[in-house]
């Protein structure tokens, strides 16, 4: 004779449902970090900003006046930093460029409490990397990609292509990172490049170390600060040089002359980064 189960005993279908729910929750909690971030969104936005920079630079090449050249160059500057230079009709100048906390997207929690108390009490002016232009978005995406490399749950393929994206992106925005150094037994922020101590000499002699996009930034500043008078031809010539630098940051360089552009140091550019982001499913 079958007796009914005691009150409160789950039915078989209820038990199955609970098992399914537990498995689903476990899967969500163990999911790789990359599934919860927005790498692809930021890389696509970087691509769009880079295209806008190229368009503005080419327009500056054929502008009819020095003022029009500088207006186009200032638009390029804005795609890089997310703000205008302040050098084209605005006396604020470099004051409009975000502080190091915002540009590197770091918080006081990254450093010692004593340091934060002395120098770090002011919060980030911007905590949304979408407002920082190509460089800020790129640094943010790089942090997310590093999380993929550090994840125990990411596949070998995902880690491989995350590394490829980071290398290509670094050639564009620079290999420098915010790290920390110890001064008087206190962890303080440092902009670190020498961590690549084993890089070949060709790297240190290239402009990929600090990033091809910073060449664009420097050229834009030079144009904006130069008094061309009425010499629009010279201004256009300098804008054309800037266009070439933007194209390099997008297309990359065949540094070793093997006929291809690899997702590697000194070679891959933004297009290569986007390609391998797709390969990695980001």
C-alpha positions in Angstrom: 0.0 0.0 0.0 1.3 3.4 -0.9 1.0 6.1 1.6 1.0 9.8 0.8 4.2 11.7 1.5 4.4 13.7 4.7 3.2 17.3 4.5 5.8 19.6 2.9 7.5 16.9 0.9 8.4 18.3 -2.5 6.7 16.6 -5.5 9.1 15.0 -8.0 8.5 17.7 -10.6 9.2 20.3 -8.0 12.5 18.6 -7.1 13.5 18.6 -10.8 12.6 22.3 -11.1 14.8 23.2 -8.1 17.7 21.2 -9.5 17.4 23.0 -12.8 17.3 26.4 -11.0 20.4 25.5 -8.9 22.3 24.5 -12.0 21.3 27.7 -13.8 22.3 29.9 -10.8 25.6 28.0 -10.6 26.3 28.5 -14.3 25.6 32.2 -14.0 27.8 32.7 -11.0 30.6 30.7 -12.7 30.3 32.4 -16.1 33.4 34.0 -17.4 33.9 37.7 -16.6 33.8 38.7 -20.2 30.1 37.6 -20.5 29.2 40.3 -18.0 31.1 43.2 -19.4 30.8 45.4 -22.5 34.1 44.9 -24.4 32.5 44.7 -27.8 30.4 47.8 -27.2 33.4 49.9 -26.4 35.5 48.5 -29.2 32.7 49.3 -31.7 32.5 52.8 -30.3 36.2 53.2 -30.6 36.0 52.2 -34.2 33.3 54.7 -34.8 35.2 57.5 -33.1 38.3 56.6 -35.2 36.3 56.8 -38.4 35.0 60.2 -37.3 38.6 61.3 -36.6 39.7 60.2 -40.1 36.8 62.0 -41.7 37.5 65.2 -39.8 41.2 65.0 -40.6 40.6 64.5 -44.3 38.2 67.5 -44.3 40.9 69.6 -42.7 43.3 68.6 -45.6 41.0 70.3 -48.1 39.7 73.2 -45.9 39.5 76.6 -47.5 40.9 78.5 -44.5 43.2 78.1 -41.6 40.3 78.4 -39.2 38.5 75.6 -41.0 41.6 73.4 -40.8 41.9 74.0 -37.0 38.2 73.3 -36.5 38.7 69.9 -38.2 41.8 69.2 -36.1 40.0 70.1 -32.9 37.3 67.6 -33.8 40.0 65.0 -34.1 41.3 66.0 -30.7 37.9 65.5 -29.2 37.6 61.9 -30.5 40.8 61.1 -28.7 40.0 62.7 -25.3 36.3 63.1 -25.3 36.7 66.9 -25.0 37.8 69.8 -27.2 41.3 71.0 -26.9 40.4 74.4 -25.6 42.9 75.9 -28.0 40.6 76.9 -30.7 38.6 79.9 -29.4 38.5 78.6 -25.8 41.0 80.0 -23.3 40.7 77.1 -20.9 43.3 75.1 -22.9 44.6 72.0 -21.1 42.3 72.7 -18.2 39.5 71.0 -20.1 41.4 67.7 -20.2 40.3 65.3 -17.5 42.5 64.5 -14.5 44.5 61.3 -14.2 41.9 59.6 -12.1 39.3 59.9 -14.8 41.6 59.3 -17.7 42.9 56.0 -16.1 39.6 55.1 -14.5 41.2 54.3 -11.1 39.7 54.8 -7.6 41.2 55.4 -4.2 40.7 51.7 -3.4 43.6 51.0 -5.8 46.1 52.7 -3.5 47.0 53.1 0.2 44.5 54.8 2.5 47.1 57.4 3.6 47.8 58.4 0.0 44.1 58.6 -0.8 43.5 60.7 2.3 46.3 63.2 1.3 45.8 63.4 -2.5 42.9 61.3 -3.5 39.9 62.7 -1.7 38.5 64.3 -4.9 36.4 61.8 -6.8 36.7 61.1 -10.5 35.2 63.8 -12.6 33.9 61.1 -14.9 33.2 57.5 -14.0 31.7 56.6 -17.4 34.5 55.7 -19.9 32.1 56.4 -22.7 32.7 60.1 -22.1 36.5 59.8 -22.4 37.0 59.3 -26.1 39.2 56.6 -27.7 41.9 56.5 -25.2 39.7 56.3 -22.1 37.4 53.7 -23.7 40.5 51.8 -24.9 42.0 51.6 -21.4 38.7 50.5 -20.0 38.2 47.8 -22.6 41.8 46.6 -21.9 41.0 46.1 -18.2 38.0 44.0 -19.2 40.1 42.0 -21.6 42.7 41.4 -18.8 39.8 40.0 -16.7 39.3 37.4 -19.4 42.9 36.5 -19.3 42.7 36.1 -15.5 39.5 34.1 -15.6 39.6 30.4 -14.8 36.4 29.9 -16.8 37.5 31.5 -20.1 38.4 29.0 -22.9 41.9 28.8 -24.3 40.6 30.3 -27.6 39.0 33.3 -25.7 42.2 33.9 -23.8 44.3 33.7 -27.0 42.2 36.3 -28.8 41.9 38.5 -25.7 45.7 38.7 -25.7 45.6 39.5 -29.4 43.1 42.3 -28.9 45.2 43.7 -26.0 48.4 43.7 -28.0 46.8 45.4 -31.0 44.9 47.9 -28.8 48.1 48.8 -26.9 49.8 49.7 -30.2 47.0 52.3 -30.6 46.6 53.7 -27.1 50.0 52.9 -25.7 51.4 50.0 -23.6 51.6 52.2 -20.5 49.4 51.2 -17.6 48.6 52.6 -14.2 50.4 50.4 -11.7 51.7 51.1 -8.2 55.1 51.7 -6.7 56.2 51.8 -3.1 57.5 55.0 -1.6 58.2 55.1 2.1 56.3 51.8 2.5 53.2 53.3 0.8 51.6 52.1 -2.5 51.3 55.1 -4.8 50.1 55.3 -8.4 52.7 55.0 -11.2 52.4 55.2 -15.0 54.3 52.0 -15.8 55.9 51.2 -19.1 59.2 49.6 -18.0 57.3 46.4 -17.0 58.0 45.4 -20.6 61.6 44.9 -19.6 62.1 42.1 -22.1 60.7 43.9 -25.1 63.1 44.1 -28.1 65.0 47.3 -28.8 62.9 47.9 -31.9 59.9 48.4 -29.6 61.6 51.1 -27.6 62.7 52.8 -30.8 59.2 52.7 -32.2 56.2 54.9 -31.4 54.0 51.9 -30.5 55.4 51.9 -26.9 53.4 55.1 -26.0 50.8 54.5 -28.7 50.3 55.6 -32.3 47.2 57.6 -31.3 49.4 59.8 -29.1 51.2 60.8 -32.3 47.9 62.0 -33.6 47.3 63.9 -30.4 50.7 65.6 -30.6 50.2 66.5 -34.2 46.8 68.0 -33.4 48.3 70.1 -30.6 51.0 71.3 -32.9 48.5 72.4 -35.6 46.2 74.1 -33.0 49.1 76.0 -31.4 50.8 77.1 -34.7 50.2 80.6 -36.0 49.8 80.0 -39.7 48.7 83.5 -40.5 47.1 83.1 -43.9 49.2 80.1 -45.0 46.4 77.6 -45.4 48.6 75.4 -47.6 51.0 74.7 -44.8 48.1 74.0 -42.4 46.6 71.6 -44.9 50.0 69.8 -45.2 50.2 69.3 -41.5 46.6 68.0 -41.5 47.5 65.5 -44.2 50.4 64.2 -42.0 47.9 63.8 -39.2 45.6 61.8 -41.5 48.5 59.4 -42.2 49.0 58.9 -38.5 45.3 58.1 -38.0 45.4 55.6 -40.8 48.4 53.9 -39.2 46.5 53.6 -35.9 43.6 52.0 -37.7 45.5 49.7 -40.2 48.6 48.8 -38.2 52.1 48.2 -39.7 53.9 45.2 -41.2 56.9 45.8 -38.9 58.7 42.6 -39.8 58.1 42.7 -43.5 56.5 39.3 -43.8 53.5 40.6 -45.9 50.9 40.5 -43.1 49.9 42.5 -40.0 49.9 40.3 -36.9 48.0 40.9 -33.7 51.3 41.6 -32.0 53.5 44.3 -30.5 54.3 47.0 -33.1 52.0 45.5 -35.8 48.3 45.2 -35.1 46.1 48.3 -35.2 42.5 49.0 -34.4 41.2 46.9 -37.4 43.2 43.9 -36.1 41.9 44.4 -32.6 38.3 44.4 -33.9 38.9 41.3 -36.0 40.3 39.3 -33.1 37.6 40.6 -30.8 35.1 39.0 -33.2 37.2 35.8 -33.2 37.0 35.7 -29.4 33.3 36.3 -29.3 33.6 39.7 -27.6 
